[in-house]
Amino acid sequence: MLDTRRQAARLLGKLEISSASRLIKLLVAATVAAVIALVPEYSNLDPAAMWTLFILIFAAGLWVSEAIPAFAVAILIIGLEILILGKPGGVYATGVKDWQMFVAPWSSPVMWLFLGGFVLGQAAETTGLDRMMARFVLKGFGKRPSVILLGVMGITFIFSMFMSNTATTAMMMSVMAPVIATIDKKDPFIKALLLGIPFSANVGGMATIIGSPPNAIAAGLLSESHNINFTQWIMAGLPPALFLFFIIWLYLKFAHPSKNPRLDLRGLEWETRTGSLLPTWKRILVFPVFMITVLLWMTGPLHGMPTAVVSFIPITVFAVTGILNTTEIKRLNWDVLLLLAGGLSLGIAIQKTGLAEWLLGLLPIRSLGMMALAFLLAYATTLLSNFMSNTAATNILAPLGMAVAVGFEPIVVISLAMGASMAMGLPISTPPNAIAFASGDLKSTDFLRGGLLMGLLGPAVIVIWVYWLLG
Protein backbone atom coordinates (compact mmCIF):
# COMPACT_ATOMS: atom_id res chain seq x y z
CA MET A 1 0.00 0.00 0.00
CA LEU A 2 2.87 2.33 0.84
CA ASP A 3 4.34 1.95 -2.61
CA THR A 4 0.97 2.63 -4.15
CA ARG A 5 0.56 5.79 -2.07
CA ARG A 6 4.02 6.96 -3.01
CA GLN A 7 3.30 6.33 -6.67
CA ALA A 8 0.02 8.22 -6.37
CA ALA A 9 1.79 11.10 -4.65
CA ARG A 10 4.40 11.27 -7.40
CA LEU A 11 1.65 11.18 -10.03
CA LEU A 12 -0.33 13.93 -8.28
CA GLY A 13 2.85 15.96 -8.01
CA LYS A 14 3.39 15.71 -11.75
CA LEU A 15 -0.22 16.72 -12.37
CA GLU A 16 0.15 19.73 -10.09
CA ILE A 17 3.31 20.86 -11.89
CA SER A 18 1.68 20.32 -15.28
CA SER A 19 -1.44 22.24 -14.26
CA ALA A 20 0.60 25.08 -12.78
CA SER A 21 2.75 25.25 -15.91
CA ARG A 22 -0.32 25.42 -18.15
CA LEU A 23 -1.90 28.11 -15.98
CA ILE A 24 1.28 30.20 -16.07
CA LYS A 25 1.48 29.88 -19.86
CA LEU A 26 -2.17 30.88 -20.18
CA LEU A 27 -1.73 33.92 -17.93
CA VAL A 28 1.45 34.99 -19.72
CA ALA A 29 -0.25 34.69 -23.12
CA ALA A 30 -3.24 36.73 -21.91
CA THR A 31 -0.98 39.39 -20.33
CA VAL A 32 1.17 39.77 -23.43
CA ALA A 33 -1.90 39.98 -25.62
CA ALA A 34 -3.46 42.63 -23.38
CA VAL A 35 -0.27 44.69 -23.20
CA ILE A 36 0.13 44.69 -26.98
CA ALA A 37 -3.50 45.04 -28.03
CA LEU A 38 -5.34 46.94 -25.30
CA VAL A 39 -2.86 49.16 -23.42
CA PRO A 40 -1.45 51.37 -26.24
CA GLU A 41 -3.66 53.95 -27.95
CA TYR A 42 -3.44 53.02 -31.61
CA SER A 43 -4.58 55.47 -34.22
CA ASN A 44 -7.27 54.38 -36.67
CA LEU A 45 -7.99 51.22 -34.68
CA ASP A 46 -11.56 50.73 -33.48
CA PRO A 47 -12.29 49.06 -30.13
CA ALA A 48 -13.66 46.02 -31.95
CA ALA A 49 -10.41 45.65 -33.89
CA MET A 50 -8.39 46.11 -30.68
CA TRP A 51 -10.25 43.28 -29.00
CA THR A 52 -9.86 41.12 -32.10
CA LEU A 53 -6.13 41.82 -31.99
CA PHE A 54 -6.16 40.68 -28.36
CA ILE A 55 -7.93 37.44 -29.32
CA LEU A 56 -5.49 36.86 -32.20
CA ILE A 57 -2.35 37.36 -30.09
CA PHE A 58 -3.81 35.41 -27.17
CA ALA A 59 -4.67 32.48 -29.43
CA ALA A 60 -1.26 32.56 -31.13
CA GLY A 61 0.44 32.48 -27.72
CA LEU A 62 -1.62 29.49 -26.61
CA TRP A 63 -1.00 27.65 -29.88
CA VAL A 64 2.76 28.23 -29.73
CA SER A 65 3.12 27.40 -26.02
CA GLU A 66 0.65 24.49 -26.20
CA ALA A 67 -0.75 25.60 -22.87
CA ILE A 68 -4.04 23.94 -23.77
CA PRO A 69 -4.95 21.61 -26.68
CA ALA A 70 -5.22 23.24 -30.09
CA PHE A 71 -8.94 22.51 -30.42
CA ALA A 72 -9.53 24.11 -27.00
CA VAL A 73 -7.90 27.30 -28.29
CA ALA A 74 -10.32 27.26 -31.22
CA ILE A 75 -13.31 26.95 -28.87
CA LEU A 76 -11.90 29.74 -26.72
CA ILE A 77 -11.63 31.96 -29.81
CA ILE A 78 -15.30 31.47 -30.66
CA GLY A 79 -16.33 31.98 -27.04
CA LEU A 80 -14.38 35.24 -26.70
CA GLU A 81 -15.74 36.51 -30.02
CA ILE A 82 -19.32 35.85 -28.89
CA LEU A 83 -18.69 37.38 -25.45
CA ILE A 84 -16.79 40.48 -26.57
CA LEU A 85 -17.75 41.14 -30.18
CA GLY A 86 -21.18 39.50 -30.33
CA LYS A 87 -22.80 41.41 -27.46
CA PRO A 88 -25.45 43.83 -28.86
CA GLY A 89 -24.56 47.41 -28.09
CA GLY A 90 -20.99 46.46 -27.26
CA VAL A 91 -17.81 47.10 -29.22
CA TYR A 92 -19.07 45.55 -32.46
CA ALA A 93 -22.47 43.85 -32.68
CA THR A 94 -25.58 45.94 -33.23
CA GLY A 95 -28.24 43.24 -33.60
CA VAL A 96 -29.23 40.36 -31.35
CA LYS A 97 -28.25 37.81 -34.00
CA ASP A 98 -24.87 39.26 -34.97
CA TRP A 99 -23.08 36.72 -32.75
CA GLN A 100 -24.15 33.96 -35.11
CA MET A 101 -21.51 34.97 -37.68
CA PHE A 102 -18.86 33.56 -35.34
CA VAL A 103 -20.45 30.09 -35.11
CA ALA A 104 -21.60 29.95 -38.75
CA PRO A 105 -18.34 28.26 -39.90
CA TRP A 106 -19.32 25.09 -38.01
CA SER A 107 -22.07 24.43 -40.53
CA SER A 108 -20.21 25.73 -43.57
CA PRO A 109 -19.80 23.55 -46.69
CA VAL A 110 -16.06 23.24 -46.02
CA MET A 111 -16.76 21.55 -42.68
CA TRP A 112 -19.08 18.99 -44.30
CA LEU A 113 -16.56 18.37 -47.06
CA PHE A 114 -13.87 17.64 -44.50
CA LEU A 115 -16.24 15.46 -42.48
CA GLY A 116 -16.93 13.45 -45.63
CA GLY A 117 -13.21 12.83 -45.99
CA PHE A 118 -12.95 11.69 -42.37
CA VAL A 119 -15.86 9.30 -42.86
CA LEU A 120 -14.26 7.77 -45.96
CA GLY A 121 -11.00 7.26 -44.11
CA GLN A 122 -12.68 5.76 -41.06
CA ALA A 123 -14.73 3.34 -43.20
CA ALA A 124 -11.60 2.20 -45.06
CA GLU A 125 -9.81 1.64 -41.75
CA THR A 126 -12.75 -0.13 -40.08
CA THR A 127 -13.28 -2.60 -42.92
CA GLY A 128 -9.57 -3.15 -43.56
CA LEU A 129 -9.83 -1.74 -47.08
CA ASP A 130 -6.87 0.58 -46.52
CA ARG A 131 -4.42 -2.14 -45.53
CA MET A 132 -5.73 -4.59 -48.09
CA MET A 133 -5.15 -2.06 -50.89
CA ALA A 134 -1.73 -1.14 -49.52
CA ARG A 135 -0.59 -4.77 -49.41
CA PHE A 136 -2.07 -5.56 -52.80
CA VAL A 137 -0.33 -2.66 -54.49
CA LEU A 138 3.01 -3.09 -52.72
CA LYS A 139 3.32 -6.69 -53.85
CA GLY A 140 3.41 -5.44 -57.43
CA PHE A 141 6.55 -3.36 -56.86
CA GLY A 142 8.94 -6.29 -56.77
CA LYS A 143 11.74 -6.55 -54.21
CA ARG A 144 14.20 -3.81 -55.22
CA PRO A 145 14.56 -1.39 -52.28
CA SER A 146 14.33 1.84 -54.28
CA VAL A 147 11.21 0.64 -56.10
CA ILE A 148 9.62 -0.56 -52.86
CA LEU A 149 10.36 2.85 -51.35
CA LEU A 150 8.60 4.45 -54.31
CA GLY A 151 5.61 2.14 -53.81
CA VAL A 152 5.36 2.79 -50.07
CA MET A 153 5.59 6.53 -50.56
CA GLY A 154 3.18 6.46 -53.50
CA ILE A 155 0.49 4.61 -51.56
CA THR A 156 0.97 6.96 -48.60
CA PHE A 157 0.74 9.94 -50.95
CA ILE A 158 -2.53 8.74 -52.51
CA PHE A 159 -4.20 7.84 -49.21
CA SER A 160 -3.20 11.17 -47.64
CA MET A 161 -5.05 12.99 -50.41
CA PHE A 162 -8.34 11.63 -49.05
CA MET A 163 -7.59 10.56 -45.48
CA SER A 164 -6.08 12.16 -42.42
CA ASN A 165 -2.30 12.42 -42.82
CA THR A 166 -1.95 11.16 -39.27
CA ALA A 167 -4.18 8.12 -39.87
CA THR A 168 -2.44 7.37 -43.16
CA THR A 169 1.00 7.48 -41.53
CA ALA A 170 -0.12 5.26 -38.64
CA MET A 171 -1.61 2.78 -41.10
CA MET A 172 1.49 2.60 -43.32
CA MET A 173 3.83 2.34 -40.34
CA SER A 174 1.77 -0.61 -39.17
CA VAL A 175 1.70 -2.21 -42.62
CA MET A 176 5.47 -1.87 -43.07
CA ALA A 177 6.47 -2.80 -39.51
CA PRO A 178 6.93 -6.53 -40.33
CA VAL A 179 9.07 -5.66 -43.35
CA ILE A 180 11.18 -3.15 -41.40
CA ALA A 181 11.71 -5.78 -38.69
CA THR A 182 13.45 -8.05 -41.21
CA ILE A 183 15.97 -5.36 -42.23
CA ASP A 184 19.33 -5.08 -40.52
CA LYS A 185 19.22 -2.17 -38.05
CA LYS A 186 22.47 -0.86 -39.52
CA ASP A 187 20.99 -0.66 -43.01
CA PRO A 188 20.40 3.03 -43.92
CA PHE A 189 17.34 1.98 -45.91
CA ILE A 190 15.35 1.73 -42.68
CA LYS A 191 15.61 5.51 -42.41
CA ALA A 192 14.50 5.90 -46.02
CA LEU A 193 11.30 3.95 -45.32
CA LEU A 194 10.62 5.62 -41.98
CA LEU A 195 11.15 9.12 -43.43
CA GLY A 196 9.44 8.39 -46.73
CA ILE A 197 6.11 7.61 -45.08
CA PRO A 198 5.63 10.91 -43.16
CA PHE A 199 7.22 13.04 -45.88
CA SER A 200 4.95 11.65 -48.59
CA ALA A 201 1.93 11.98 -46.28
CA ASN A 202 2.74 15.65 -45.73
CA VAL A 203 3.25 16.33 -49.44
CA GLY A 204 0.18 14.34 -50.48
CA GLY A 205 -1.98 16.32 -48.09
CA MET A 206 -1.58 19.48 -50.14
CA ALA A 207 -3.10 17.94 -53.28
CA THR A 208 -6.81 18.12 -52.34
CA ILE A 209 -9.09 20.35 -50.30
CA ILE A 210 -9.65 17.56 -47.78
CA GLY A 211 -5.99 16.56 -47.72
CA SER A 212 -5.10 18.82 -44.78
CA PRO A 213 -6.86 21.38 -42.54
CA PRO A 214 -4.92 24.38 -43.96
CA ASN A 215 -6.39 23.61 -47.39
CA ALA A 216 -9.91 23.66 -45.96
CA ILE A 217 -9.23 26.94 -44.16
CA ALA A 218 -8.03 28.56 -47.39
CA ALA A 219 -11.03 27.26 -49.34
CA GLY A 220 -13.37 28.50 -46.63
CA LEU A 221 -11.90 32.00 -46.63
CA LEU A 222 -12.06 32.13 -50.43
CA SER A 223 -15.62 30.79 -50.62
CA GLU A 224 -17.31 34.21 -50.59
CA SER A 225 -15.22 35.85 -53.30
CA HIS A 226 -13.73 32.91 -55.20
CA ASN A 227 -15.45 29.56 -54.93
CA ILE A 228 -12.67 26.96 -55.23
CA ASN A 229 -14.11 23.52 -55.96
CA PHE A 230 -12.50 20.12 -55.52
CA THR A 231 -11.25 19.88 -59.11
CA GLN A 232 -9.78 23.37 -59.13
CA TRP A 233 -7.80 22.63 -55.98
CA ILE A 234 -6.46 19.39 -57.45
CA MET A 235 -5.28 21.31 -60.51
CA ALA A 236 -3.47 23.75 -58.22
CA GLY A 237 -2.15 21.25 -55.69
CA LEU A 238 -1.51 17.93 -57.41
CA PRO A 239 1.20 18.92 -59.96
CA PRO A 240 3.54 20.59 -57.43
CA ALA A 241 2.79 17.80 -54.95
CA LEU A 242 3.83 15.16 -57.49
CA PHE A 243 6.97 17.08 -58.40
CA LEU A 244 8.00 17.44 -54.76
CA PHE A 245 7.08 13.80 -54.12
CA PHE A 246 9.62 12.61 -56.70
CA ILE A 247 12.23 15.05 -55.39
CA ILE A 248 11.94 13.69 -51.85
CA TRP A 249 11.98 10.11 -53.19
CA LEU A 250 15.22 10.78 -55.06
CA TYR A 251 16.69 12.41 -51.98
CA LEU A 252 15.85 9.45 -49.73
CA LYS A 253 16.98 6.96 -52.38
CA PHE A 254 20.48 8.43 -52.57
CA ALA A 255 20.80 9.70 -48.98
CA HIS A 256 19.87 6.33 -47.43
CA PRO A 257 20.67 3.58 -49.96
CA SER A 258 20.01 -0.04 -49.05
CA LYS A 259 22.84 -2.50 -48.48
CA ASN A 260 20.73 -5.33 -49.88
CA PRO A 261 19.67 -5.64 -53.54
CA ARG A 262 16.43 -7.42 -52.52
CA LEU A 263 14.01 -7.12 -49.60
CA ASP A 264 11.91 -9.82 -47.96
CA LEU A 265 8.23 -8.88 -48.31
CA ARG A 266 6.72 -11.91 -46.64
CA GLY A 267 5.77 -9.64 -43.75
CA LEU A 268 3.09 -8.11 -45.96
CA GLU A 269 0.93 -11.22 -45.78
CA TRP A 270 -2.61 -10.46 -44.68
CA GLU A 271 -3.39 -10.99 -41.00
CA THR A 272 -6.79 -11.26 -39.36
CA ARG A 273 -8.17 -7.87 -38.40
CA THR A 274 -11.44 -6.62 -37.04
CA GLY A 275 -12.43 -5.51 -40.54
CA SER A 276 -12.10 -9.04 -41.89
CA LEU A 277 -14.70 -10.21 -39.35
CA LEU A 278 -17.37 -7.88 -40.73
CA PRO A 279 -19.97 -9.21 -43.18
CA THR A 280 -18.54 -9.49 -46.67
CA TRP A 281 -21.11 -7.15 -48.19
CA LYS A 282 -20.07 -4.35 -45.85
CA ARG A 283 -16.43 -4.70 -46.81
CA ILE A 284 -17.33 -4.82 -50.49
CA LEU A 285 -19.63 -1.78 -50.28
CA VAL A 286 -16.92 0.58 -49.03
CA PHE A 287 -14.84 0.43 -52.20
CA PRO A 288 -17.53 1.56 -54.74
CA VAL A 289 -18.79 4.24 -52.39
CA PHE A 290 -15.21 5.46 -51.94
CA MET A 291 -14.61 5.56 -55.70
CA ILE A 292 -17.99 7.15 -56.53
CA THR A 293 -17.47 9.89 -53.95
CA VAL A 294 -13.98 10.77 -55.21
CA LEU A 295 -15.18 10.66 -58.81
CA LEU A 296 -18.07 13.02 -58.07
CA TRP A 297 -15.72 15.35 -56.21
CA MET A 298 -13.40 15.49 -59.21
CA THR A 299 -16.15 15.98 -61.81
CA GLY A 300 -18.09 18.73 -60.06
CA PRO A 301 -18.11 21.07 -63.10
CA LEU A 302 -19.79 18.33 -65.18
CA HIS A 303 -22.70 17.43 -62.92
CA GLY A 304 -22.98 20.66 -60.91
CA MET A 305 -23.32 18.95 -57.54
CA PRO A 306 -21.47 20.90 -54.80
CA THR A 307 -18.60 19.01 -53.20
CA ALA A 308 -20.13 19.38 -49.74
CA VAL A 309 -23.34 17.75 -51.00
CA VAL A 310 -21.33 14.85 -52.43
CA SER A 311 -19.88 14.31 -48.95
CA PHE A 312 -23.33 13.32 -47.73
CA ILE A 313 -23.16 10.16 -49.89
CA PRO A 314 -20.56 8.32 -47.76
CA ILE A 315 -21.82 9.92 -44.54
CA THR A 316 -25.36 8.66 -45.19
CA VAL A 317 -24.53 5.27 -46.72
CA PHE A 318 -22.00 4.25 -44.07
CA ALA A 319 -24.21 5.41 -41.20
CA VAL A 320 -27.41 3.76 -42.45
CA THR A 321 -25.75 0.45 -43.37
CA GLY A 322 -23.96 0.22 -40.02
CA ILE A 323 -20.50 0.22 -41.55
CA LEU A 324 -19.79 3.07 -39.15
CA ASN A 325 -21.52 2.59 -35.81
CA THR A 326 -21.39 4.73 -32.68
CA THR A 327 -17.87 3.60 -31.81
CA GLU A 328 -16.43 4.51 -35.22
CA ILE A 329 -18.25 7.87 -35.30
CA LYS A 330 -16.72 8.75 -31.93
CA ARG A 331 -13.27 8.01 -33.38
CA LEU A 332 -13.56 10.67 -36.08
CA ASN A 333 -11.21 13.64 -35.73
CA TRP A 334 -13.76 15.99 -34.20
CA ASP A 335 -10.96 18.01 -32.62
CA VAL A 336 -9.67 18.86 -36.11
CA LEU A 337 -13.15 20.02 -37.15
CA LEU A 338 -13.34 22.23 -34.07
CA LEU A 339 -9.91 23.62 -34.91
CA LEU A 340 -11.10 24.38 -38.44
CA ALA A 341 -14.23 26.12 -37.17
CA GLY A 342 -12.20 28.24 -34.77
CA GLY A 343 -9.78 29.26 -37.49
CA LEU A 344 -12.54 30.26 -39.90
CA SER A 345 -14.29 32.17 -37.11
CA LEU A 346 -11.08 34.04 -36.30
CA GLY A 347 -10.75 34.94 -39.97
CA ILE A 348 -14.26 36.40 -39.96
CA ALA A 349 -13.48 38.59 -36.96
CA ILE A 350 -10.17 39.80 -38.39
CA GLN A 351 -11.82 40.82 -41.66
CA LYS A 352 -15.12 42.20 -40.35
CA THR A 353 -13.63 44.42 -37.64
CA GLY A 354 -11.05 46.01 -39.96
CA LEU A 355 -8.08 44.56 -38.09
CA ALA A 356 -6.61 43.04 -41.26
CA GLU A 357 -6.47 46.39 -43.05
CA TRP A 358 -4.91 48.07 -40.01
CA LEU A 359 -2.22 45.41 -39.65
CA LEU A 360 -1.38 45.61 -43.31
CA GLY A 361 -0.96 49.34 -43.01
CA LEU A 362 1.87 48.71 -40.53
CA LEU A 363 3.78 46.42 -42.88
CA PRO A 364 5.73 47.47 -45.98
CA ILE A 365 4.07 44.76 -48.05
CA ARG A 366 1.75 46.90 -50.13
CA SER A 367 4.77 47.93 -52.15
CA LEU A 368 5.55 44.28 -52.90
CA GLY A 369 4.44 42.72 -56.14
CA MET A 370 2.06 39.80 -56.26
CA MET A 371 4.80 37.19 -56.64
CA ALA A 372 6.93 38.67 -53.87
CA LEU A 373 3.95 38.76 -51.53
CA ALA A 374 3.03 35.15 -52.34
CA PHE A 375 6.63 34.03 -51.74
CA LEU A 376 6.83 35.94 -48.45
CA LEU A 377 3.63 34.52 -46.98
CA ALA A 378 4.26 30.98 -48.25
CA TYR A 379 7.71 30.85 -46.67
CA ALA A 380 6.42 32.51 -43.49
CA THR A 381 3.72 29.85 -43.17
CA THR A 382 6.24 27.08 -43.76
CA LEU A 383 8.62 28.48 -41.15
CA LEU A 384 5.91 29.07 -38.56
CA SER A 385 4.37 25.63 -39.14
CA ASN A 386 7.63 23.95 -38.17
CA PHE A 387 7.18 25.19 -34.61
CA MET A 388 3.40 25.13 -34.19
CA SER A 389 0.33 23.50 -35.70
CA ASN A 390 0.21 24.14 -39.44
CA THR A 391 -3.53 24.70 -39.02
CA ALA A 392 -2.88 27.34 -36.39
CA ALA A 393 -0.23 29.01 -38.56
CA THR A 394 -2.66 29.13 -41.48
CA ASN A 395 -5.38 30.50 -39.20
CA ILE A 396 -3.11 33.41 -38.37
CA LEU A 397 -1.66 34.23 -41.78
CA ALA A 398 -4.45 33.32 -44.24
CA PRO A 399 -6.81 36.16 -43.20
CA LEU A 400 -3.94 38.63 -43.58
CA GLY A 401 -3.23 37.22 -47.02
CA MET A 402 -6.88 37.68 -47.96
CA ALA A 403 -6.77 41.32 -46.93
CA VAL A 404 -3.55 42.33 -48.66
CA ALA A 405 -3.90 40.32 -51.87
CA VAL A 406 -6.84 42.28 -53.22
CA GLY A 407 -7.63 41.04 -56.71
CA PHE A 408 -5.41 37.97 -56.53
CA GLU A 409 -6.46 36.38 -53.25
CA PRO A 410 -6.48 32.76 -54.53
CA ILE A 411 -2.84 32.90 -55.61
CA VAL A 412 -1.60 34.10 -52.23
CA VAL A 413 -3.96 32.18 -49.94
CA ILE A 414 -3.72 28.83 -51.75
CA SER A 415 0.08 29.14 -51.90
CA LEU A 416 0.46 29.82 -48.20
CA ALA A 417 -1.99 27.04 -47.29
CA MET A 418 -0.03 24.50 -49.31
CA GLY A 419 3.19 25.96 -47.93
CA ALA A 420 2.05 24.81 -44.49
CA SER A 421 2.41 21.21 -45.70
CA MET A 422 6.10 21.84 -46.42
CA ALA A 423 6.88 22.14 -42.71
CA MET A 424 8.58 18.83 -41.88
CA GLY A 425 12.02 19.77 -40.57
CA LEU A 426 11.49 18.64 -36.97
CA PRO A 427 9.99 15.56 -35.29
CA ILE A 428 7.30 17.83 -33.83
CA SER A 429 6.56 19.69 -37.05
CA THR A 430 3.67 17.40 -38.02
CA PRO A 431 1.87 14.42 -36.43
CA PRO A 432 3.19 12.12 -39.22
CA ASN A 433 6.74 13.14 -38.31
CA ALA A 434 6.07 12.44 -34.65
CA ILE A 435 4.65 8.99 -35.42
CA ALA A 436 7.73 8.06 -37.45
CA PHE A 437 10.06 9.46 -34.80
CA ALA A 438 8.33 7.32 -32.16
CA SER A 439 9.70 4.21 -33.92
CA GLY A 440 13.03 4.89 -32.18
CA ASP A 441 15.10 4.41 -35.32
CA LEU A 442 15.31 8.09 -36.30
CA LYS A 443 17.15 11.12 -34.98
CA SER A 444 16.08 14.75 -35.16
CA THR A 445 18.82 15.46 -37.69
CA ASP A 446 17.30 12.86 -40.03
CA PHE A 447 14.21 15.04 -40.37
CA LEU A 448 16.21 18.25 -40.61
CA ARG A 449 18.01 17.54 -43.89
CA GLY A 450 14.91 16.44 -45.81
CA GLY A 451 12.85 19.11 -44.08
CA LEU A 452 15.24 21.84 -45.18
CA LEU A 453 15.08 20.56 -48.76
CA MET A 454 11.27 20.68 -48.77
CA GLY A 455 11.11 23.90 -46.77
CA LEU A 456 13.36 25.75 -49.20
CA LEU A 457 12.23 24.20 -52.48
CA GLY A 458 8.56 23.53 -51.76
CA PRO A 459 7.13 27.04 -51.33
CA ALA A 460 8.96 28.26 -54.45
CA VAL A 461 7.58 25.42 -56.58
CA ILE A 462 4.09 25.98 -55.19
CA VAL A 463 4.02 29.73 -55.78
CA ILE A 464 5.41 29.45 -59.31
CA TRP A 465 2.87 26.79 -60.30
CA VAL A 466 -0.13 28.49 -58.68
CA TYR A 467 0.83 31.82 -60.26
CA TRP A 468 1.19 30.19 -63.68
CA LEU A 469 -2.15 28.43 -63.29
CA LEU A 470 -4.23 31.26 -61.82
CA GLY A 471 -2.27 34.39 -62.64
Secondary structure, 3 states (H helix, E strand, C coil): CHHHHHHHHHHHHHHHHHHHHHHHHHHHHHHHHHHHHCCCCCCCCCHHHHHHHHHHHHHHHHHHHCCCCHHHHHHHHHHHHHHHHCCCCCCCCCCCCHHHHHCHHHHCHHHHHHHHHHHHHHHHHHHCHHHHHHHHHHHHHCCCHHHHHHHHHHHHHHHHHHCCHHHHHHHHHHHHHHHHHCCCCCCCHHHHHHHHHHHHHHHHCCCCHHHCHHHHHHHHHHCCCCCCCHHHHHHHHHHHHHHHHHHHHHHHHHHCCCCCCCCCCHHHCCCCCHHHHCCHHHHHHHHHHHHHHHHHHHCHHHHCCCHHHHHHHHHHHHHHCCCCCHHHHHCCCHHHHHHHHHHHHHHHHHHHCCHHHHHHHHCCCCCCCHHHHHHHHHHHHHHHHCCCCHHHHHHHHHHHHHHHCCCCHHHHHHHHHHHHHHCCCCCCCCHHHHHHHCCCCCCHHHHHHHHHHHHHHHHHHHHHHHHHHHC
